[in-house]
Amino acid sequence: METTRTRRARSLLAVPALTLAAALVLAGCGSRAGDAAAPTETDAAVSASCIDTSGDTIKLGFLNSLTGGMAISEQTVSNVLHMAADEINADGGILGKQIEYIQEDGATDWPTFAEKTEKLLTQDCVAAIFGGWTSSSRKAVKPVVEEHNGLFFYPVQYEGLESSPNIYYTGATTNQQIIPAMDYLAAQGVKTLFLAGSDYVFPRTANAIIKLYAEELGIEIVGEEYVPLDKDDWTTQVSKIVAADPDFVFNTINGSSNVGFVKAYYDAGLTPETTPIISVSIAEEEAPAMGHEVTGNYASWNYFQSMDTPNNPAFIERWQAYPDSSGVTSDPMEAAYISLYLYKALVEAAGSFEVDDVNAAAAEGGITVDAPEGVVTLDGENHHISKPGNIGRINADNQFDIVWSSDEFIEPDPYLEGYDWFPADVRDALVAAAG
């Protein structure tokens, strides 16, 4: 994979200016939040770095849930990080140093993510950490990397409303995944929508934004239900979907809880023909693990295995040949793969592994990665990357037929500052609630 520094060309997916029509109810968000620091500034580091660059290796930390409910998704992220490290090492490493990675298990437990981050930074002295999936895991890591002036590369789509000088985000933010999904639904004539999510910060914050935008699009939210991330019984909640009879279900469920949701969905007599689902967490690997054929349902992602891009065929071939491969590629694992190459590009642009030097290189702009999804550009101010928008429909092979793509890469706007329908007071309230 090629990484270069080029002049940034900004391109933003056009969304018509909208007018705020109703107040937003934030009940339930605050109790799911983590750290409540200011969104764009953090305190100065209180610990000196112990990164050792004297030898011919550089230590990196991989932090993924290899056990617990999120292992169904995060194991592949861990494996593709190993593959990326092997590739980079075979190509000469980073600044001539071979990657020595230390794998830790976050165990689908947010305090464990914080504990392992502390260990990786202060005992193992890693130069950067890669991993996480849920927003709760990221919220647990965030104050630790900020305290110790470490670096964390986060690979999964999330609810936005966050940036940190100590975190780089290679998954989608809200305007790169959720807003395109809502625009697609509106264009298909959807008038009623039911929201089903796991009970933690990402689904609740994402759904607060969805409700606001839905009103502007003329889409009625006819129900909203949550189940804890470690629970699989959706029977009661799905019965409410049956009663509401929505045109579509917007699914913000994560991990193995999706299996219980899909089972309850079919047990209740729902089908993609009558009540289709659009998801933001079911990808190529999760689809065949649902325990039921899910052909005909939809997902909003930035990368699909079926994408026709210059680098994608070789990426798929390398992954399928890798000993620990799941056999299919997906958006989160591709974003994790990007994250290690983005770090390499930043370090080589800085000529240094020191965090302040890396961030200074990012701030200069123009850092790109020639990724399987296309050439992505880092925004040096908010530490997110540009991404293409795509909507896919699951076919009988558990692959996605792409039914819509953005004309251009969508520049990241994590605070939705470019959207008139999302006023500053609502933004501030959601940032405070989400932490």
N, C-alpha and C positions, 0 to 999 in steps of 0.2 A: 504494500500500500504506500502510495506516495504522499508525503507531507511537505507543504511548501508555505512560504510567506508571500502573499500577493496583496495587491491593493484590493480592498473590500468594495464590492459592488452591491449596494443595498437594493433589495427587492422585497416588497411586502404584499402579501395576499390582500387584495382589495376587499373590504367589507364596508357596506354603506353605513354612514353615520346614523345612529339610532338615538331616539329620545327616551329618557327614563320615564316609565309610566307608573311605577308602583314602588313602595318601600320594600326593602328586603328584610325578611325575618331570619335572624341568625341563631335561633334557638338550637342548642345542641352542639354548636361548633366548638365553643371554648373549652369544654371539658375534654375534648379529644386532642387538644393541642399540646405541643411540647414547649420548647424554648420560646421566650417572648421578646427576643432582642429586636432592635431596630432593623428594618428590612435590608438596608444597603450599607450599613456601617457596623463594624465590630470593634471591641476593645483591642488594644495592642496586646500582642502575645506576652504571656507572663513566664514562659519557659524558653530557655535557650535550646536550639536545635541540637540533636545528638547525631545527625546524619553523618555517616562516615564515607567520605569519597576518596580515601587514601589508597584503596586497593583497586582491583580490576573488576569489582562487582558493585552493584547498587541494589539495596534492599527495597522492595515494594511489598505492600500488604494487600491481600485479597480478602474481603470480608463479605461472606454470603451466607444465607440460611441454607445449610446442608441438611438440616433436620427441621421438623415441625411443618406447619401448614404451608409455608412458603417455599419449601424445598422443591415442590413440583415445578416451580418456575426458576428458582435461583441456582439450582445445580448446574443448569446449562450455562448460565452467566459465568459461574466459576470456571467451568470447563473451557469456555471460549477465551477467557482471560489467560488461561494457561497456554492455549494455542497461540494467542497473539504474542505472549512473552517468548514462546519458543521461536516464532517467526522473527521477532526483533533480534533475539540472540543470534540466530543463524545469519542475520544480515549485519552483524557487527555490534549489536547492542545500542545503547544510548550514550552518546559521547564516548564511545569506545569501551563502555563498561557493560558487562553482562548482567541481565536482570536475575536477581536472586529473590524469588517470591516466597512469602510466608502466608499460608492459607489459614484463615480462622473461620469458625462457624458462628454466625450470629444467632442460629437456633430459633428463628422467628420470635425472638424475645428482645424487646427494645433496650432494657437495661444491659443485656449482654452485648448489644451492638456498641453501647457507650463504653463498657468495660474493655472490650476487645480493641476498640479504637485507642483507648488510653495505653493499653499494653503495646500495641503496634508502634505508637509514636514514642513512648518513653522508655520501653524496655528493648524492643526490637530495632528501634531507631530507623524506621522505614522513611523513605523520602516522600512517599505518597501512598494513599489507600484507595482501592477501587472496589465498588460493590454497593450493596444495599438494594432494596426494591421498593418497599413500602415507604410512604412519607413518614410514618412513625419511626422507621429505622433511620431515615435521614435526619429527622428532628433530634434523635438521640445522639447521632454522631456530630451534628453541627456545633454545639457549644464546646465539645472536646477538641475538635480540630481548630476552632477559633482560639481557645485558651492556649493551645500549644503551638499555634501558628503552623499547623500541618496542612496537607492538601488532601481533599476527598473528591474522587471522580464518581459521579452518580449517573447510572445509565438508563433510568426508566422514566417514562412519561409521568408527569405529576400535575398538581393543581396550580402551579405557579405561585405568585405572590411572595417570592423569595429570591434573594441573591446574597452571595457571601464572597468575600475575597479568598476564602479558604475552600470553596466548593466550585467545581466545574460540572455543568449539567449537560450530558450528551443525549438524554432522552427529550421528548417533546415537553414544552410548556403549554399552557392552556390554549393560546391562539394558534398553535401548530397541530392540535389534535381535536380538542373538544369543540372549538368554534367551527372548524371545517365540518365536523360531524353534524352539528346543529344546522349549518347552512345546507348540507346535503339533504337532511330530513325535510327542511322547509321546502327545498326545491322539488322534493318528491311528493309534496302535498300533504305531509303529515300535519294533523291538527291536534292530536292528543298524544301525550307521552307519559309513561310511568317510569319513575326513577327507582332502581334497585341497586343498593350498594352495601359494601362492608362497613362496619361501624367504627371508622377511625377517620383521621384528618383528611386524607385525600378525597374519599367519596363525599363527605359532608361539605367540604369547601367547593369541590367541583360542582356538586349539585346546587349549591347556592348560586354559583355563577350561571349554571344552566337555567335555573328558574328565572333569573333576571333576563337573560338573553331570549329565553322562550317567550316571555311576554312581549318583547319587542318584535319577535318573529310571528306573533299571532298563534303560538302553540300553547295549548292548555296542559298544565301538569295535573294529571288526574289521580296521582298517588305517589307516595315516596316511602320506601321501606328499607330498613337496615338490619343486618344480622352480624354479630361479632365475627371477627376474622377467623377465629378458631372453631366456629360452629358451622355445621353443614345442613341443618334442617331448615328448609325454606318453605315448608308446607303451608303454614299460616299466611306468610307474606304473599306467596303465589296465588293463594285463594283470593286475595285482594286484587291482584292483577286481573284474574278472571272476572271478578265483579266489575272492575273499572272498564274493561274492554278497550284498552288503548290501541292506537294505530301502531305504536312501536314501544318497546321497552329499552331504556337507556341503562346499560349495565356497567356499573363501576365496582363490581365485586372483584376481589383479588384472591389468588391462591386456590387451595383445594375446595374452598367454599363454593366455587363455581360448579363443582361436580354436583353438590347437593342442590344448587339452584336449577341446574339443567334437568336433573331427575324430577324435581317437583314440577317444573315447567311442563314436561311431557306427561307426567302422571296426571296433571290437571287437564290434559287434553289440548294444551296450547301447541301451536305449530308455527314454523316460519311463514307459512302461507297466511295464517290468520293473525298472528301476533309476533312479528319478527323482532329480534333482539339486535341492537347495535352495541358492541362491547369495546372497551378500551384496555382490556387486559387478557383477552383470549387471542392467542396467536397460533402459529402453525404447530407448535409443540403441545399446547394445551388442548387444541381442538380434538385430537383423537383420544385424549385422556378423560374426556367428559363422561364416558360410559354410555353415551348415546350419540347417534349420528346427529350432527348439528348443521348439516347441509342447508343452505338457504339463509342462514343468519349472517350478520354483518360485523365488521370491526373497522375501527378508525385507527390507522397506524401511519408511520412515516416510511417504514420499510416493510416490504413483503418479499418472500422468497421468489415470487413470480415476477418481480420487477425486471424490466429490460433495461439494464444500465451496463456500461462498459465493464465494470469490475465485479458485477454480481456473479456471473457464471464461475469465475475462478474462485471466488470466495466460497460459493456453495461446494465446489469440488474439493477445496482444501478442508472444509469443515466435515464433509461426509467421509473423507479419508482419515480424519483425526481419530486416534484410538478411543477417546471418551466422547465421541460425537453422539448427539441425539438423532442424527440423520436428517434433520430439517433445520433450516435457519429461521430466525424470527426477529422482530423489531428490537426487543430488549437485549438479546444477545449480540445483535449487530451493533447496537449503541454501546454496549460494553466493549466490544472489539474496537470500535472507534476511540473509546476513552483512552486506551493504552497508547494508541498512535497519536492522539492529541497531546498526551503528556510528552511523548518523545519529541513532537514538533515544538512544543513550548520550551522544553529543556535545551534543545539544540539551538533554538532562536535566542535563548538567554545565554547560552554557553555556560550554564550553571544549573545545579540541582537545588540551590537555595530558593526558598519559597518567594521571598521578596523579588528576586531576580526573575523568576518564572512569571510572577504577576506583572512585573514591569514589561516583560516581553509581550504578554497578552494585551496590555493596555496600549501598546504601540499599534496594534491592529494588524490585520492581514494574515493571520494564522489560518491555514486551510488544511483539510485532510481529504484526500481522494478516496472516499469511502465506497462501500458497496451500494449505498443509496444515492451516490453522486458526490460531487465536491461540496463539502460543508465548510462554512466559514464561522470562526469563533467571533462572537461579540465580546471584545475585551473589556467592556464596561460591566455587563451583567453575567458574563461567564457562561452563557448559553450558546448554542450553535444554530445556524440556519438549517432548515429541514424541508423536504417536500411533504405535501399533504396527500394522503391516499385513503380511499374507502374501498374495502374489499368485501366480497361475498363468498362465504365458505362453499366450496364445491365438494363433490363426493370423495375426492382424494384428500380432504382436509387441508387443501391449499386454498388460496384466495384469488378469485377472479376480480381484478381491479375494475371497479365501476365508476370511479371518479379520481382524478388527480389534479392537484393545483397546477396552474400554468407556470409558476415560478417557485423557487424555494421561498419558504415563509421565514422571514426574519423573526427572531424571538422577541416577544414582548411580555415578559413574565408578570408585569403589573397591569397589563391591558391599558396602558396609558394612551394608546392610539385609538381607543374605542370610545366614542362619545356616550354610548349607552351605559358605560361603567364609570360613574362619577367618583370623585376623589373620596367623599365621605364613606361610600360603600366600600371602596378599596381599603381605606384605613381600618374600617371595622373588621373586614375579613382578615386582613393581615394580623391585627391584634388577636382575633379569635383563633387563627391557625397557628400562631406562634412564629 
